[in-house]
């Protein structure tokens, strides 16, 4: 494990020589875009509504409260724009096409930044779906499904639900094949997603952690970067020779 400027240089060298890179991101990546994280003092799970309306059964229990809560979250997401961290990752993927972007976030900002085939483990708030007939469209319009008349809901994974197995399998395969696995802005404690960095390590990959606070994975990482992703990710790109002036273009 290395630190400070030495850590940045070490991370740049790992990325420079990697054939396959996986970047696994969590709520910390989108914090600078104005989207609340989950476990900070002002985070999403500090509010009672988040607890009340984040289970798969809550739509049937309280349709009006459910719709009001998710309408507010959707408004926050739609007002947000990709920050320099999102743009840096999308730029890395364009220049290194073997890079896979895997995220726990449901805000869609990596795709808006230009990310390609982003593996959204927990779905996207920018789409809705019908659990009765399986219809999916976007954006979510807080209405009944035109195909079957059932109430639509956000296409996100809630408590009591399984992840999309196809998306999870793609993420697991990418992790196992990665030379370098980067954890950005995630505590990496929610399973089964938390297994991904361990699967990469088991396959011979090297681990980089980038977070504001210490992670349990730091002890397994080749490089630990401590700081804000919107600052450090563009610096990594600059170290790889990718000019920050081209981010987002």
N, C-alpha and C positions, 0 to 999 in steps of 0.2 A: 504494500500500500504506500502511495506517495501523497504529497500534499502541496498546496499553494501553486506557484508558477511551475514547479517541477511536475505537479500532477497534471496541469494543463498540457505541458509538453509531452508527458507520457501518454495521455489520452489521444493527442493528435497523432502520435506515432502509431499507436494501436489502430486507429481508424485509417491511417494512410496505407498500412500494409494489409488490411483486412480485405478478403474477397467478398464476404457476405456479412452485412451488418443488420442487426435488429435493434430498433429503438422502441422501448416499451415506456409509454408515458401515462401519467396520472394527472390528478387535479392540479398539481403544482404548475404544470405547463401552461394552464389557461388562467391562472390567478391574475396575471398582469393584464388580461383581457377583460377583467371585471367579473369573472365567473367565480362564485364562492367555492372554496374547497370544502371538504367534508368534516375534517377533524380539528381545524384551527379553532381558536377561541370564538371567532365569529363565523364558524363554518356552518354548513348546511345542517349537520346533525345536531346542532345546538338549538334548532327550532322544533317546536312540538309538531307543526304541520308536516315537516319532513318525515317524522316518525310515523305519523298517522296515515300518510298517503304514499308510502313507498313499498307497500306489500301488494302482491298480486290480487288479493281479495278486496282491496280497498275501493276499487271502482264500483263493485256491486254493493258494498256496505254504505257508501256515501258518495253517489255520483256527482253531486253538486260540489262538495268539498274537494273531491279528487280533481275535478276539472279546473276548479279555481286555483288549486296549488300548482298543477302542471301548466296552466296558462301563464302563471307568473314566471315559472322557470323558463318556459319557452320565450317569453318576452325578453328575459335577461339574455338568453342565448342569441336571439335574433338581433339584439342591439350590439352584441360583441363583435369585435374584429380580430383577426389573427394578429398575434404580437410577434416580435422579432424571433422568439423561440420557435413558433410554428413555421415561420418563413424559412428559418435556417434549416429545419428538418426537411421541409419540402424541397429546398434547394439541394441539400445533400442527396436526396433520392433522385432528383433529376440528373445530377452529375454522376451518381453511382447507382445505376438502375437496379442493382441487386439488393439494395437497401429495402428492408420491410419496415413499415410503420405500424405498430400495434398500440392501441390505446384503450384505456378504461373510460375515457371521457365520452360523453354523449352529446357534446356541443357541435361536432362537425367542423371545428375550426382548422384541423389539419387538412381536410379536403378543401376547404375554402382557400387555404394558403397555397394550394397546388399539389398537395400530397396525392399520390396515386394508389388506388386499391388499398386504402387504409383499412386495417382489420380492427373494427369497432367491437370489442369484446362485449360491451354492455349496450350495444345498439346505438340509436341516434334519436334525439328529441326532435330532429327536423323531419322525421317520418312518423306516420301513424299506421296502426295495423288493427285488424279485426280478429279477435281470438276465435270467433265462431267460424268464419269462412276462410281466414288466412289472407284476406286482401291487404295489400300494403300500398300506400301512396304517400306523397309528401306535398306540402307540409301537413302537419296535423291540424285539422280545422275544427276540433271540438264538435264533431257532428256524428251522426249515425252513418254506418257504412252503406254506401249506395247499392252494394251488391246484395246484402242480406238484411239490412235494417238494424243490425245490432250496433251497440254503442262502440265507437272507435276509441282507441287509447294510444298513448305514445309508444313507439317501437323501441322501448328500452327494457332492459332486464331488471326486474324488481325482486325484492326479497320473496323467496318461495318459488322462484323460477330458475330454470336451467339456462346456461349460456347456449347460444346458437352453436351446435356441435360442429358444423362445417367451418365456421369462423375460428372456433377454438382449435380444431385440428390443423387448420392452416397456420395458426400462430405457433402451435407446438412443433410443427415440422420446420418452420422458419427458425425457431429457437434452437432446435437440435442441430441444424445445419450452419448456424452462425459462427463466424470466427470471433466476432465481438458483439456482445449484448450490452446495450446501454439502458439503464433505468433512469428515467427523467421524471422528477416531480411525483413519484409514487412511493407510498410506504411499502408496497409489495407484500401486504399481509392478507389480502382478500383472495381466497381460493375459489376456483382452480387457477386463476391468473397468476397467483403468487408462485406457482410451480415453474413458470416459464424461465426465469433466470437460472433456476436450479437445473432444469433440463438442458439449458445451454452449457452450463458448467460441466455437466455429466458428459456432454458430447465433445468436450475439449475446447469450448469457447472461453474467451476472456471476458471478464465482467467490469464494466464501468458504472459507478453510481454517481448521480448528479441530483442533489437535493439540498434544501435549505437546512434541514435537520438531520442528525445521524440516523442511519438505517441499520437494521439487524444484518442486512446483506453486506454492509461495509467490510466486515471481517473476511468476506470471501472475494472481495473485489481486487482486481489488479490496480485500479485507480479509483480514488474517491475525490469527487469534486464537490465542494461545499459552496453554494451560492444560488442565485436566481437563474433559472433556465433562460429567461429572456436576455440575460447578460452573457452567460457562459456559452450557450450554443452558438451565437454569432462569432464569439471569439474562437471557438473550435473550428468553425468554417473558415475564418480568416487564417488560422494556422495551417489549414489544409490548402491554402492558396485560393480560396473562393471568396472573392471580394464581397463585402457586405453591401456594396452599392447595387449588386445584382439580385439581392434577396427579394423574392416576390415577383421577379420579372420572368 
